Amino acid sequence: MRDERLYVRSMAVMPSVRGCGVGSALLQAVEEYAATQTVRSLYLSTTPFLHEAMRLYERFGFQRTEEGPHDLFGTSLFTMEKQLKSQ
């Protein structure tokens, strides 16, 4: 955690179970954990070509920000953040 934010790093789902709700369950578990901590938001980095992942994040309330990193060894990245309800 940093600055009362929780970084969601490297979330992945095996191709054979994509579309079965595993990604949603993972994000829900992260959010439930965050609710037990002093966390005001969740944030993550993703690539512009992971369309399904971006749709999942958006459904969970994540919004794209201008915050970096914008590049990782030549791969474009952008940050998404979700504000959490105050506890």
MARFILUM-329055 format. One record per residue: residue number from 1; residue in three letters; chain; x, y, z of N, C-alpha, C in turn. Coordinates in Angstrom, 2 decimals. Example, Ala and Ser with C-alpha at 12.3 -4.5 7.8 and 13.67 -1.06 7.14 Angstrom:
BEGIN
ATOM   k   r c    n.xx    n.yy    n.zz   ca.xx   ca.yy   ca.zz    c.xx    c.yy    c.zz
ATOM   1 ala A   13.19   -5.69    7.80   12.30   -4.50    7.80   13.20   -3.30    7.80
ATOM   2 ser A   12.85   -2.25    7.08   13.67   -1.06    7.14   12.90    0.03    7.87
This chain:
BEGIN
ATOM   k   r c    n.xx    n.yy    n.zz   ca.xx   ca.yy   ca.zz    c.xx    c.yy    c.zz
ATOM   1 met A    0.84   -1.17    0.00    0.00    0.00    0.00    0.89    1.24    0.00
ATOM   2 arg A    0.39    2.28   -0.61    1.10    3.54   -0.68    0.07    4.66   -0.72
ATOM   3 asp A    0.24    5.64    0.15   -0.68    6.79    0.15   -2.14    6.36    0.30
ATOM   4 glu A   -2.39    5.37    1.12   -3.75    4.86    1.35   -4.39    4.31    0.07
ATOM   5 arg A   -3.55    3.83   -0.83   -4.05    3.19   -2.06   -3.50    1.77   -2.12
ATOM   6 leu A   -4.24    0.90   -2.73   -3.82   -0.49   -2.88   -3.59   -0.76   -4.37
ATOM   7 tyr A   -2.38   -1.21   -4.70   -2.03   -1.50   -6.09   -2.40   -2.94   -6.43
ATOM   8 val A   -3.20   -3.11   -7.44   -3.60   -4.44   -7.93   -2.60   -4.80   -9.02
ATOM   9 arg A   -1.74   -5.77   -8.75   -0.63   -6.07   -9.65   -0.79   -7.43  -10.32
ATOM  10 ser A   -0.67   -7.45  -11.63   -0.56   -8.67  -12.41   -1.72   -9.65  -12.24
ATOM  11 met A   -2.92   -9.16  -12.34   -4.07  -10.04  -12.30   -4.18  -10.78  -13.63
ATOM  12 ala A   -4.36  -12.09  -13.58   -4.48  -12.89  -14.80   -5.41  -14.06  -14.55
ATOM  13 val A   -6.08  -14.48  -15.61   -6.99  -15.63  -15.56   -6.63  -16.56  -16.71
ATOM  14 met A   -6.55  -17.84  -16.43   -6.23  -18.81  -17.48   -7.26  -18.73  -18.60
ATOM  15 pro A   -6.81  -18.82  -19.84   -7.74  -18.73  -20.98   -8.90  -19.72  -20.89
ATOM  16 ser A   -8.66  -20.90  -20.35   -9.70  -21.93  -20.31  -10.87  -21.57  -19.39
ATOM  17 val A  -10.68  -20.62  -18.47  -11.77  -20.24  -17.57  -12.20  -18.79  -17.73
ATOM  18 arg A  -11.70  -18.11  -18.75  -12.14  -16.74  -19.00  -13.61  -16.74  -19.35
ATOM  19 gly A  -14.32  -15.74  -18.86  -15.76  -15.66  -19.10  -16.59  -16.42  -18.08
ATOM  20 cys A  -15.93  -17.03  -17.10  -16.64  -17.81  -16.08  -16.79  -17.07  -14.75
ATOM  21 gly A  -16.38  -15.81  -14.72  -16.52  -15.02  -13.49  -15.32  -15.02  -12.58
ATOM  22 val A  -14.23  -15.64  -12.99  -13.04  -15.70  -12.14  -12.45  -14.31  -11.93
ATOM  23 gly A  -12.33  -13.52  -13.00  -11.79  -12.17  -12.89  -12.64  -11.32  -11.96
ATOM  24 ser A  -13.95  -11.41  -12.10  -14.85  -10.67  -11.22  -14.67  -11.10   -9.77
ATOM  25 ala A  -14.53  -12.39   -9.54  -14.34  -12.89   -8.19  -13.02  -12.39   -7.60
ATOM  26 leu A  -11.97  -12.35   -8.41  -10.69  -11.85   -7.94  -10.79  -10.38   -7.55
ATOM  27 leu A  -11.41   -9.56   -8.41  -11.56   -8.14   -8.08  -12.43   -7.95   -6.86
ATOM  28 gln A  -13.47   -8.74   -6.72  -14.34   -8.65   -5.53  -13.55   -8.98   -4.27
ATOM  29 ala A  -12.70  -10.01   -4.33  -11.88  -10.37   -3.17  -10.91   -9.25   -2.81
ATOM  30 val A  -10.31   -8.62   -3.81   -9.41   -7.50   -3.55  -10.16   -6.35   -2.89
ATOM  31 glu A  -11.35   -6.06   -3.40  -12.14   -4.97   -2.83  -12.57   -5.29   -1.40
ATOM  32 glu A  -12.93   -6.53   -1.13  -13.30   -6.93    0.23  -12.11   -6.79    1.17
ATOM  33 tyr A  -10.93   -7.19    0.70   -9.72   -7.01    1.51   -9.48   -5.53    1.78
ATOM  34 ala A   -9.58   -4.71    0.74   -9.36   -3.27    0.87  -10.30   -2.66    1.90
ATOM  35 ala A  -11.52   -3.17    1.99  -12.51   -2.66    2.94  -12.07   -2.88    4.38
ATOM  36 thr A  -11.18   -3.84    4.62  -10.69   -4.11    5.98   -9.45   -3.29    6.30
ATOM  37 gln A   -8.96   -2.54    5.34   -7.73   -1.75    5.49   -8.07   -0.25    5.43
ATOM  38 thr A   -7.07    0.57    5.65   -7.24    2.01    5.50   -6.88    2.38    4.07
ATOM  39 val A   -7.77    2.06    3.16   -7.52    2.24    1.73   -8.61    3.12    1.16
ATOM  40 arg A   -8.22    4.15    0.43   -9.21    5.04   -0.18   -9.45    4.72   -1.65
ATOM  41 ser A   -8.50    3.98   -2.27   -8.70    3.61   -3.68   -7.86    2.41   -4.06
ATOM  42 leu A   -8.27    1.78   -5.14   -7.51    0.71   -5.78   -6.98    1.27   -7.08
ATOM  43 tyr A   -5.77    0.84   -7.49   -5.28    1.26   -8.79   -4.48    0.14   -9.43
ATOM  44 leu A   -4.35    0.19  -10.73   -3.66   -0.84  -11.49   -3.12   -0.23  -12.78
ATOM  45 ser A   -2.21   -0.94  -13.42   -1.72   -0.57  -14.74   -2.13   -1.67  -15.70
ATOM  46 thr A   -2.49   -1.26  -16.92   -2.87   -2.22  -17.95   -2.41   -1.71  -19.30
ATOM  47 thr A   -2.54   -2.53  -20.30   -2.13   -2.17  -21.65   -3.37   -1.89  -22.50
ATOM  48 pro A   -3.25   -1.01  -23.49   -4.43   -0.63  -24.29   -4.99   -1.75  -25.16
ATOM  49 phe A   -4.27   -2.86  -25.32   -4.77   -3.94  -26.17   -5.48   -5.04  -25.37
ATOM  50 leu A   -5.56   -4.93  -24.06   -6.29   -5.92  -23.25   -7.74   -5.46  -23.08
ATOM  51 his A   -8.49   -5.50  -24.17   -9.85   -4.96  -24.21  -10.79   -5.62  -23.20
ATOM  52 glu A  -10.75   -6.94  -23.10  -11.65   -7.63  -22.14  -11.32   -7.23  -20.71
ATOM  53 ala A  -10.04   -7.15  -20.39   -9.64   -6.76  -19.04  -10.11   -5.34  -18.74
ATOM  54 met A   -9.93   -4.44  -19.70  -10.36   -3.05  -19.48  -11.86   -2.96  -19.25
ATOM  55 arg A  -12.64   -3.75  -20.00  -14.10   -3.76  -19.79  -14.44   -4.26  -18.39
ATOM  56 leu A  -13.75   -5.30  -17.94  -13.96   -5.81  -16.59  -13.65   -4.73  -15.56
ATOM  57 tyr A  -12.50   -4.08  -15.70  -12.13   -3.03  -14.75  -13.16   -1.91  -14.74
ATOM  58 glu A  -13.62   -1.52  -15.91  -14.62   -0.45  -16.00  -15.93   -0.86  -15.36
ATOM  59 arg A  -16.34   -2.12  -15.55  -17.57   -2.61  -14.90  -17.45   -2.54  -13.38
ATOM  60 phe A  -16.22   -2.71  -12.87  -15.98   -2.65  -11.44  -15.75   -1.23  -10.94
ATOM  61 gly A  -15.88   -0.25  -11.82  -15.79    1.14  -11.40  -14.43    1.80  -11.55
ATOM  62 phe A  -13.48    1.11  -12.18  -12.18    1.71  -12.42  -12.30    2.71  -13.57
ATOM  63 gln A  -11.55    3.79  -13.45  -11.50    4.81  -14.49  -10.05    5.10  -14.86
ATOM  64 arg A   -9.84    5.37  -16.11   -8.49    5.68  -16.59   -8.02    7.01  -16.02
ATOM  65 thr A   -6.74    7.08  -15.64   -6.14    8.30  -15.12   -4.97    8.71  -16.01
ATOM  66 glu A   -4.42    9.86  -15.74   -3.24   10.34  -16.47   -1.94    9.91  -15.78
ATOM  67 glu A   -2.06    9.25  -14.64   -0.90    8.82  -13.88   -0.11    7.76  -14.64
ATOM  68 gly A    1.20    7.79  -14.50    2.08    6.79  -15.12    2.11    5.52  -14.30
ATOM  69 pro A    2.81    4.50  -14.72    3.75    4.54  -15.82    3.04    4.51  -17.17
ATOM  70 his A    3.68    5.06  -18.18    3.09    5.09  -19.51    3.79    4.13  -20.47
ATOM  71 asp A    4.85    3.48  -19.97    5.64    2.60  -20.82    6.38    1.60  -19.94
ATOM  72 leu A    6.43    0.36  -20.37    7.22   -0.66  -19.69    7.99   -1.43  -20.75
ATOM  73 phe A    9.26   -1.13  -20.87   10.13   -1.78  -21.86    9.53   -1.76  -23.26
ATOM  74 gly A    8.97   -0.61  -23.64    8.42   -0.45  -24.99    6.94   -0.79  -25.13
ATOM  75 thr A    6.31   -1.29  -24.09    4.88   -1.60  -24.13    4.11   -0.45  -23.48
ATOM  76 ser A    3.13    0.07  -24.21    2.31    1.16  -23.67    1.50    0.69  -22.47
ATOM  77 leu A    1.43    1.53  -21.46    0.64    1.25  -20.26   -0.18    2.48  -19.90
ATOM  78 phe A   -1.27    2.25  -19.19   -1.97    3.35  -18.55   -2.52    2.86  -17.22
ATOM  79 thr A   -2.81    3.81  -16.36   -3.26    3.51  -15.00   -4.77    3.70  -14.91
ATOM  80 met A   -5.41    2.82  -14.16   -6.84    2.93  -13.87   -6.98    2.93  -12.35
ATOM  81 glu A   -7.97    3.68  -11.85   -8.16    3.79  -10.41   -9.64    3.72  -10.07
ATOM  82 lys A   -9.92    3.14   -8.91  -11.29    3.08   -8.40  -11.30    3.69   -7.00
ATOM  83 gln A  -12.11    4.70   -6.82  -12.28    5.30   -5.50  -13.21    4.40   -4.68
ATOM  84 leu A  -12.86    4.17   -3.44  -13.68    3.34   -2.57  -14.52    4.21   -1.66
ATOM  85 lys A  -15.62    3.65   -1.21  -16.48    4.38   -0.26  -15.73    4.54    1.05
ATOM  86 ser A  -15.89    5.69    1.67  -15.21    5.92    2.96  -15.78    4.98    4.00
ATOM  87 gln A  -14.91    4.59    4.92  -15.29    3.59    5.94  -15.79    4.23    7.18
